[in-house]
């Protein structure tokens, strides 16, 4: 479903999207086609399952996938969301000239890709991935990149949650639920729920226990069983409390401020759910195999009876996830890269015009108008000295903005300004990323990049965050390698 969300955002921006699958339920394949996406099935005749996640040897799977890519024609990106695929498979695909985005949850395996997305809260995520991917891999980390469908963004604008009461409970334990956790939860709820509490039970498209769930709820007042719905956002908006699993549903609930009691129904959900609980957005009970009926009943009674707790959970969730993750990732994938070059003396008047524009000066530490003569002398000093690097960014040959790096003690302090006529078009993060690539090659002794912005400069803050910088106060920082070289400066003030 998270890939469907990203596919929708890409398609709305003009891309053609095709899902390549070996195993999928007919209901899931039909849903993808209903959403307007193409689907291609890889052949599985004569194949024996290799592992829990992979139904074919990786060499076979890579070769068959490449055949699909060739048949599709020119492919801009291949997006991989698959626990059974590793860097050998990825390297085979990249050698064929296809750019690769890997969606990951675990931060436990090496990957060969152009970009990697992990939408979850993980401790030290960037440090963990820097030993697992190449230095030029773009990392998209955290819930601001959570891949949610457009319906959640739309529902968020209608959000008016009243934490003082619990009128309706939503139960949804994921699309599959092979171990029957939904039934276990419903058995406990039947014993402890208030008489006036309505219960919506969503049964995922791959849930093998649907008939048993429907039988369990058939004659109970206030229960409603709903097949996996295309309007999950509406159901969450209408609910006051949820019982759910980890995974994508965590971020959907956060987006709509729905407090939840959570169990992990798969191993890959455990660390994510613990981190979500530590962030204050849910009550996590543990892996479903370890949660007893008594534990669940106690947690359910606690949350039902504590309006203050529900309010805090709801507020923390909406603050953490704004619902724009799919749009952010789609925009990143479809943008042309900006190229940078060292500034030249003939750039002087253009740079002066950009830097002296009121829209630029109002966010600068020194907002006074510049003098052209002084500025041109400053430019000559920059070009002749070695304590500063000045770069001009270009989009297909058209200058769009400038980067200034003040160089000292292994740290490059960056300032950025754009052509005022091009502000708001997403050039900021692309220019910052292009500058980092230049630094790695031209100035490899510099291991960290810092920036300081004014409190009111929201546009710069968003640009630095999208480029992977981390904020501390008004300082932003980003490391360019895994560990600083001997004598280098590790940027701790901005971590």
Secondary structure, 3 states (H helix, E strand, C coil): CHHHHHHHHHHHCCCCCEEEECCCCHHHHHHHHHCCCEEEECCCCCCCCCCCCCCCCHHHHHHHHHHHHHHHCCCCEEEECCCCCCHHHHHHHHHCCCEEEEECCCCCCCCCCCEEEECCCCCCHHHHHHCCCCCCCEEEECHHHCCCCHHHHHHHCCCCCCCCCCCEEEEECCCCCCCCHHHHHHHHHHHHCCCCCEEEEEECCCCCCHHHHHHHHCCCCCEEEEECCCCHHHHHHHCCEEEEECCHHHHHHHHCCCCEEEEECCHHHHHHHHHHHHCCCCEEEEEHHHCCHHHHHHHHHHHHCCHHHHHHHHHHHHHHCCCCHHHHHHHHHHCCCCEEEECCHHHHHHHHHHHHCHHHHCCCCCCCCCCHHHHHHHHHHHHHCCCEEEEEEEECCEEEEEEEEEEECCEEEEEEEECHHHCCCCHHHHHHHHHHHHHHHHCCCCCEEEEECCCCCHHHHHHHHHCCCEEECCEEEEECCCCCCCCCCCCCCCC
